[in-house]
């Protein structure tokens, strides 16, 4: 059986073999993973997918079927295939935990590994993190407008494949959702499974009232009726109220927790208001009004502004497909490698597009937080040996734009290192948190942001600066590149 060791692009293997033939495959190197632009034109991204990266790296090895397939391609020689038989991940990984709020330009993963290992893992690492971070971010945007309302992920039938549905449901929980209709995901990740009924249930009975009664007899503790099969206000809601009365009488005057109705079509702001009045007048003011039907953050925000009294939302297609941004553009770039004498050589990608010029060297990200209000000041990308002494005044500035600066008083801020050790020399050193622990961390992370960063449109940019020392290294390498390409070049 083919394993996930082949879950990568062909050129990773051809480059690995090429380096193997040149004796360069085990050169220790550093790769950074980051992204250049927030999805949905927002102010932030929510990190997700690390758990699947960890699982992939822990189990990375080639079995006989993998090697037999590579042999069949005719591209690979026996000495290289023999080398793959004992291949394992032996490198170190430093990453931002799942649930971290992150921003463009800052590394979220640093890989320090032999070059063939670092190359091989690029594609699956990017796949997991790009997809799940995208869904988690979409979910957080929806949560940001839903307030304390209940949110359920309903997107499985519109997901682009099994993994997209399963992993997407998990990512939605990291982003702030409460449950999923996806039973498989719920069972795998300890998520609350949620659901009501389909129109086909109601159409399976002689009339709507009979359908509601039958459902109430079987599922009294999850009593949410879909009321728009025939006529929402003239038939659906009155029939629901009738069954509510029957259930209340049967239960001795009490109602089950979380009972209510679901709207799936029509003018839901108006329908919710009218349905609420009807149910309240009949003694059911606490009935939940649940809404579905191609919802997203924009529609929910509009419905709230129009005075809807919906308190529970089922979001499907536009969440699970990340409507508005087809993919998160995370990238993976070489930042340096070690020479044979043990010295480190920083490297960077040059480009005619300024935004594609990368930051060289072994780096970390320091997050500066206001000690008084616990709000984010900004993030600093810097070299590994750099520190910030919080007992002294500090000027947080952009080395490329020195007039953009924030002066911080001594003892007025805290510094948190964003990346934490995940693997060290091939050994997992990270205590993988449970999903509820990730959710708690994600909720704390989102509190760091000021309200303006939750705007759905024209959100401001969060400050991500590079240190003066990193800026100088970058300028040095740029100058060396210019001199190499233009021998007659002189400074000044």
N, C-alpha and C positions, 0 to 999 in steps of 0.2 A: 504493500500500500504506500502510495506517495505521501510524504510528510510535508509539513509546513516549511521545511528547509528550502523547498523550491518556490516558496511564496516570495518571489522577487523578480526583478527585471533581468532579461538575458544578459544585458551588458555588464551586470555585476559579476556574473560568472566568467565572461570572456576577459574582463579586466583582471579578475582574480588570477586566472590562469596566466595571463600575460605577465603579471607581476611575479607569479610563482616561477615562471621560466627565467625571469631576469634576476631572481633571488632578492626581490624587493618586497615580497608579500608580507613579511613580518616586521616591517619598519613601524615602530610605535608612532601613532599620530593622534591628532585631536580634531574632532568634527563638532560643529555646532548645529543645532536645529533651532530655527526661529521662523517667524513669518513677517511679511512686510506690510500687510494691510489687514485691518480688522474686518471681519465679515459683516454684512448688512449695513455697511457704512456707520458702524457703531463706534463706541469709545473703548471697548474692551473685548477680550476673548476669555472664555472659561476653559481651562485645561481639563481634558478628559482623555481616557484611552490608555493611561500608563499601566493599568493592571494587565491589559492584554499584551503590551510590550514586554512586561516582566515574564508573563507566561511563555511568550515566544522565545525569549532569550534563555530561559531556564531549560527549555526542551530542544534547543537548536542542535541538531545532529543529522547526519545523512545515513539513511538505511540503504539496504541493498537495492530496493526498488528505485530510490532516488538516483543512485549512481548508475543503475542500468539505463534509466531514461536519459541521463546526461550522455551516456556512452552512445545511445541510439541517435542522438542528434548529429554525431560525426564531428562535433566541434572541439571535443576535449580528449586529451591524451591520457594514457594509462597512469603515468606518474602523478599527474594532477588528480585524477580520480582516486588513486590510492591515498593521496594526501587527505582527501575529503573524508575518508573512512573514520578518521580519528578527530575530525574537526569539532571543536566546541567553542563557545564564546568565553574568552578569557579576559576580556577587557573590563573597564570601569565605566559606570554610568552615573551621572549626576543630573537630576531632573527636578522640575517644579512639580509638586504633588498634585494629584487630581483635585479639581475644585479651585485651584489658584486662578486669580484674576490676573491676566497678562496683557501685554501691549506690544505693538509692532517694534521690531528692531532689537528686542532683548532675547538672548538665548534662553530657551526653555529646557533644552537638553544639551549636555556636554558629554561626548563619547571620547574616552581615551582607550585605544585598543590597537592591536596590530592592524595594518591597513586593510588586509583582506577581510578581516572580521568587520571592521567599520564600514567597508563598502557593501558587503553582503546585506547588512541589516538596514541600510538606508530606506529601501522601498517599503518593507512591512512596518517599520517604525513610523514612517511618514503616513502610511495608510491608516493605521490605528489612530494616531494622534490627530491627524487632519480631520478625519470623519467624525470622531466622537467629540472633539472640541467644537466642531461646527454645530452639531446637534445640541450640545450642552449650552452653547452660547445663544442659540435660537430659543431654547427653553427658558433661559434666564431673562431674555428680553420679554418673553410672554409673562413670566412671573413678575417682572418689574411693573407691568400695567395691571395685572390681575390682583395685586395687593394680597390680602389674606384669603382670597377665594380658593376653592379646591380646583386643582388642575390634574386632568387625566390624559395620558398619552394614548391616542386612538389610531395610530398611523400604520399598523402592521400591513394592512391590505394594500396600501399604496407605497410601501417601502420598496426600494430597488434591490431586492434580494434578501435572503435569510439573515445574513450578518448585519445588514443595514437595519433590519427590523429588531433583531435581538440586542445588538450593541446600542442601537439608537434609543431603545427604551431605557436602558441603563443610563445612558448619557442624559436623557431628559430628567431623570431623578436627580442627577448631580446638578443640573441646571435649575432645579427648584420645583419639579412636578411632584405630585403626591402618589400617583399610581399609574398603572398601565392596563390596557385591555389585553395585552399580549401575555397569555398564560405561561408560555414557555419562559419568557424573560422573567416573569414574576417568580416562577419556581426556581430559576437559576440564581437570581440575585436577591431574593428575599424582599421583593417589591410587593406592595399591596395590589392584588388583581381587582379590577373594577369593571362594571358593565351594567347595562340595563336590558333592553330588548330591541329587536329589529321590527320593522314594519311587517315582515313576513310572519312574525308571531301573531300579531293582531289579525292579519288576513287569514290565519289558519282556523279562525273561529267564526261562528255565524254572525257575530257582531262584536263591536269594540268592548262593550261592557262585559260580555262573557269572557273575552280575552283577558281583561284586567282582573276579573274575579279569579280566573284560573291561576294567573300569575301570583296573585296575593295569597292564594291557598298554599302554593308551593314555596314561594320565596318572600315570606312576610318580612324578613329582616333586611331585604335589599329592594325595598318597594319604591321603584322609580318608574313611572309609566310614560311611555312615548305617546304624546297626545296629538300629533299632527297627521295621523294617517288619513283621516277623513275631513274633519273640520275642527280646528284647534279650540276655538272659544265656544262654539255652539254644541260640540259633541265631546271632544277629547277631554277638556278640563272638567266639564260637568260629570262625565263618567268616572274620571279619577276621583273627584270629590265624593261621589256616591260610594266607591269602594273604600276610600279612606274612612268614611263613616261606619261602614260595615266592619272594617278591621278594628277601629277604635272601640266599637261596642263589643266585639269578640274578645278584645284584650282588656276589658274592664275599664275603659276610659283612657287608656294610654296609647301612644303611637310608637312604632319602632324608630330607632335613631336613623336619621338621614333619609327619611321618606320624601317623595316629591314627584316632580314631573320633568320630562325632557322635551325641549323644543329643538327641532331639526330643520325648520324651514320657515319662510315668511319674515315679516318685520319683527325681529326678536325683541327689540326694545319695547315696541308697543305691546306685543303679545305677552311679554313677561310682566309688564305693568298691569294689564287687564287680568291675566291669570292670577297674579298675586292678590288683587282685590277680591276676585271670586273666591279664592281659597281662604283668605283672611276672614271674609264675611261669613264663611261656613265653619269657622273655628279652627282653621289650619294655617295660622300666620307664619309658622315656622317651617312650612314645607319648602324643601329645596327646589329651586328652579335651575335645572341643568340645561346647558346649551351645547350644541354641536353644529356641524355644517361648515366646512372650509374656514375655520377660524384661524386667526393669527394675531400677533400683537397689535396690528393696526385696527383690525375689526373689533377686537375686544376693547381697545381704547375708545373707539367710536361709540360702541354700544354703551359703555359706561358714561361717556359724555352726554348721551341721549337719555340718560335716566333709567336705564334698564335695571331690573332688580334680580338679575341672574347672579348666582353665587357659586356656581360650579360649572366648569368648562371642560369639554372634551375636544382636544386639539389633535388632528390627525395628519392629513396630507402635508400641510404647510410647515409642520414641525419635522416630521420624519424625513422629508425631502429637502429641508433647509431652504424653503422658498425664499428667494431674494439673493442668495449666494450659492452657486452650484458646488463650490469646493473651497476649502480653506487653503490658501497658498503657502503652506509651510515649506521651508526649504532646508537643505542639509549641506553644509559647506565645510571644506577642509580649512582649519584655522592654524595648523602647525604640525611639525613632525620632528622627531629626534634624529640627530646625525649619529654616525657610527661612534663618534668620540663621546657621546652622551649629552652633548649640548643640544639645546632646543632651538629650532628655527621656525619663527612665526611666519605664516603665509596668509595671503589674502587674495580674493578674487577681484580682478580689475575689470572695468566695464565702461563702455561709452555712456551707459545709463548710470548716473550718479547714485541712484537709489539701490543699484545692484552691487556697488562696491562694498565688500564685507569688512568686518572688524577682525583683525588678526590676533593670534596668541591664545593662551589659556586664560579664560575669563570666568567671571562670576557676575551675579546680579545682586545688588544691595537695594533693599526697599526701605525708603525713609518714611516714617510714620509720625505724625504730630502726636506728641505724648499727651496733650490735654484732651483733644477731641477724637483721637484714634482715627483720623482721616489721613489718606495717602497724600504725601508731599510729592513723591515721584520716585522713579527707579533709576539707578546708576549702574551702567555696564562698565566694569573695570577689570583690571588684571588681578590674578589670584592673590598676589601679595599685598594688595591695597587694603587699607582699613580706614574707617571713619571713627574718630574719637568723639563720642557724643557728649563728653564732659567739656568740650571746647566749642566755641562758635564755628559754624561751618557755612560756606557759601556753596549752595547747590546750583551749578551753572552748566550750560551746554558749552563744551570746549570749542565747538564749531561756531557757535553764536554767543560769544562771551557777554553780550549785553543782556542776554536772557538769564537772569540770576535771581535766586531767592536766598536771603540771608537768614540763617537759623541761629537762634541763641543757644548757648551752652545748656545742656540738660533739658532741652525743649522737644527733643525728638528721639525716636528709637530707630535702630537699624536692624533689619532682618535679612539674612541671606536667603535668597529665593530657592536656589538649587540645593537639594539634599542628596546624600549618597544613596544609590539604589543597588548597584553592583560594584564590588571592588575586587579586581583581579579575577573576575569570573564568578565570584561568590555573592549570592544575594545577601545584602546587609540591611535591607529595608524591611521593616515590619509592615506588611501590606495591610492597610486599614480596611475595615468593613465598609459597606456602602453607607450605612447611617453615619459612621465617623467621617466619611468623605463629605456627606451632605452637610454635617455640622460645620466642617472646615470651610466649605464653599459659602455657606451662609455668613460666616464671620468675614471671609474675604470680601464679599460684596458690600459689607458695611463700611469698608475702607473708602469707597467711592462717594464723592459729593453728588447731590441730586442731579446736577446738570449733566452728569455722565450717563444718565439713563434716558436722555432724550432719544426718541425714535428717529428724529431727523436733525442733522447739523449738530451732532454732539461735539463738544470740545475735545481737544487732543490732550491725553494724559502725558505728563512730562517724563520722557525717557532720555537721559543724557549719557554720554560716554565721558569717562574721566579724562583729565588732562594728560595723564600718563599714557593711556590708551590712544588718545588723539595724537600724541607725539610719535608713538610707535607707528601708527597708521601713516602719518605724514612722512616718516623716515622711509617706509617701504614704498610709498608712492614716488618719493624723490629718487630712490634707487631704481625704480622701474623706468622713470623718465630718463635717467642717465644711461641706463642700459640700452634703451631704444634710440637715444640721441647722444652719442659719445661726445659731441662738441658742446653739449649743454653745460652752462655754468650758472650757479645761483647768483641772484642779484641782477 
